[in-house]
Amino acid sequence: MEHILQILTNLNIPFEMQEHKAIFSEEDSMDVEILLEGMDVKNLFVKDKNHNYGLVSMALHERADLKKIAAAFGYGRLSFCNTDELMKYLNITPGSVTPLCIMFDKECAVKVLFDRNFEGKKVIVHPLRNTASVSISFEDLKRFTEHFNHDYITADVYKSEL
């Protein structure tokens, strides 16, 4: 993890960090009090049947609308990627997925989509392991993504509640 913190420092990205017990799921997060400023983020690694890959970062306690996400990416029907695909494209294990792992996608095979509600806010993400969280500005997260040669899109990714 020190490696990612050094990268953030080298990119002049200010951050605050908090250690905590492992968080593998949204349910696990209910038992952890995060004292950092920002929106808690969950990340989804998805693909369509043509093996187009996407990394989605969105507000933790919202429900994802996979149809909206597919449309935003320009992909077909989406499914979740498996552990092998997580490791191959993002060099990460389940439960530790973070928008910061886009740095490992050297071939730019993965498209990035951010929740449009992140604009103007700080976001709380894992620093490549699920036993800590870092808070960074969304502007800096976009800059980090661009530094590793990835474009991104922002979109409404929430399932509408009736």
Stockholm file with secondary structure:
# STOCKHOLM 1.0

chainA/1-162         MEHILQILTNLNIPFEMQEHKAIFSEEDSMDVEILLEGMDVKNLFVKDKNHNYGLVSMALHERADLKKIAAAFGYGRLSFCNTDELMKYLNITPGSVTPLCIMFDKECAVKVLFDRNFEGKKVIVHPLRNTASVSISFEDLKRFTEHFNHDYITADVYKSEL
#=GR chainA/1-162 SS CHHHHHHHHHTTCCCEEEECSCCCSHHHHTTCCCCSSSEEEEEEEEECTTCCEEEEEEETTSCBCHHHHHHHHTCSSCEECCHHHIIIIICCCTTCCCGGGGGGCTTCCEEEEEEGGGTTSEEEECSSSTTEEEEEEHHHHHHHHHHTTCCEEEECCBCCCC
#=GC SS_cons         CHHHHHHHHHTTCCCEEEECSCCCSHHHHTTCCCCSSSEEEEEEEEECTTCCEEEEEEETTSCBCHHHHHHHHTCSSCEECCHHHIIIIICCCTTCCCGGGGGGCTTCCEEEEEEGGGTTSEEEECSSSTTEEEEEEHHHHHHHHHHTTCCEEEECCBCCCC
//
